[in-house]
Amino acid sequence: QVQLVESGGGLVQPGGSLKLSCAASGIIFSIYTMEWYRQAPGKERELVARISSGGRTEYANSVKGRFTISRDNAASTMYLQMNSLKSEDTAVYYCHVRSTNNWGQGTQVTVYS
């Protein structure tokens, strides 16, 4: 079965950086568009960034210029480099395979001052 395992979350001060990873198994990773979503307390889950099988990227306006999504197909892993973090980036971040019901368990990112 499909497994998506996120890692790399944690506590960071405003202006700091974190790099999230999503390791996938049970799928032909290279053919799928992969996505990062996040969900803050009391809010709906929202799309943060997306990367196609060919490497085309899209970002939510709120993270453009600060976050970078990437992928390593040989390692079946997707990444999210998050720089200049703000308190409003605090959320649980989820890995998702586009157009499927496959989600990771999430990793908590907390930006505090």
C-alpha positions as CSV (number, residue, x, y, z in Angstrom):
1,Q,0.0,0.0,0.0
2,V,1.0,3.6,-0.4
3,Q,2.9,5.2,2.5
4,L,3.9,8.8,2.8
5,V,6.1,9.7,5.7
6,E,6.8,13.4,6.5
7,S,9.7,14.6,8.7
8,G,11.6,17.7,9.5
9,G,9.0,19.7,11.4
10,G,9.8,21.4,14.7
11,L,10.1,24.7,16.6
12,V,11.7,27.7,15.1
13,Q,11.8,31.4,15.7
14,P,10.4,33.9,13.2
15,G,12.8,34.4,10.3
16,G,14.2,30.9,10.7
17,S,14.3,28.0,8.3
18,L,13.1,24.4,8.2
19,K,13.3,21.7,5.5
20,L,10.5,19.1,5.4
21,S,10.8,15.8,3.7
22,C,8.2,13.3,2.4
23,A,9.3,9.8,1.7
24,A,7.0,7.8,-0.5
25,S,6.7,4.1,-1.0
26,G,4.2,1.8,-2.7
27,I,3.8,4.1,-5.7
28,I,5.7,4.9,-8.9
29,F,6.7,8.3,-7.4
30,S,8.1,9.8,-10.5
31,I,4.8,9.9,-12.5
32,Y,2.8,11.7,-9.9
33,T,2.3,15.4,-9.1
34,M,3.1,15.8,-5.4
35,E,1.8,18.5,-3.1
36,W,2.3,20.0,0.4
37,Y,-0.7,21.1,2.3
38,R,-1.0,22.6,5.7
39,Q,-3.7,23.0,8.3
40,A,-3.5,25.5,11.1
41,P,-5.7,25.2,14.3
42,G,-9.3,26.1,13.5
43,K,-8.6,26.5,9.8
44,E,-9.2,24.5,6.7
45,R,-6.4,22.5,5.1
46,E,-4.8,24.6,2.3
47,L,-2.4,23.9,-0.5
48,V,1.0,25.3,0.0
49,A,3.0,24.1,-3.0
50,R,2.8,21.6,-5.8
51,I,5.4,20.0,-8.1
52,S,4.6,18.1,-11.2
53,S,6.3,14.9,-12.4
54,G,8.3,17.1,-14.8
55,G,9.4,19.5,-12.0
56,R,7.0,22.4,-12.7
57,T,6.2,24.2,-9.4
58,E,3.3,26.2,-8.1
59,Y,3.0,28.1,-4.8
60,A,0.4,29.7,-2.6
61,N,0.7,33.4,-2.7
62,S,1.4,33.4,1.0
63,V,4.6,31.4,0.6
64,K,6.0,32.6,-2.7
65,G,9.6,33.7,-2.5
66,R,10.0,32.0,0.9
67,F,9.3,28.3,0.3
68,T,10.8,26.0,-2.3
69,I,9.4,22.7,-3.3
70,S,11.6,20.0,-4.9
71,R,11.7,16.3,-5.5
72,D,14.2,13.5,-5.9
73,N,12.6,10.8,-8.0
74,A,15.5,8.4,-7.5
75,A,14.8,8.6,-3.7
76,S,11.0,8.8,-4.0
77,T,11.2,11.9,-1.8
78,M,9.7,15.4,-1.9
79,Y,11.0,18.3,0.0
80,L,9.8,21.7,1.2
81,Q,12.5,24.3,2.1
82,M,10.9,26.9,4.2
83,N,12.8,30.2,4.8
84,S,11.9,33.4,6.5
85,L,9.3,31.6,8.5
86,K,6.4,33.6,10.1
87,S,4.1,32.9,13.0
88,E,1.3,32.4,10.5
89,D,3.2,29.5,9.0
90,T,2.5,27.5,12.1
91,A,0.5,24.4,11.1
92,V,0.6,20.7,10.5
93,Y,2.2,20.1,7.1
94,Y,1.0,17.2,5.0
95,C,2.3,15.4,2.0
96,H,-0.3,14.5,-0.7
97,V,-0.3,12.6,-4.0
98,R,-2.4,14.7,-6.3
99,S,-5.7,13.2,-7.5
100,T,-5.5,10.4,-5.0
101,N,-6.6,9.9,-1.4
102,N,-3.1,9.3,-0.2
103,W,-1.9,11.5,2.6
104,G,0.9,11.4,5.1
105,Q,0.4,11.6,8.8
106,G,1.6,15.2,9.0
107,T,4.5,17.0,10.7
108,Q,4.1,19.9,13.0
109,V,5.8,23.2,12.3
110,T,5.6,25.9,15.0
111,V,7.0,29.3,14.6
112,Y,7.2,31.2,17.9
113,S,8.8,34.3,19.3
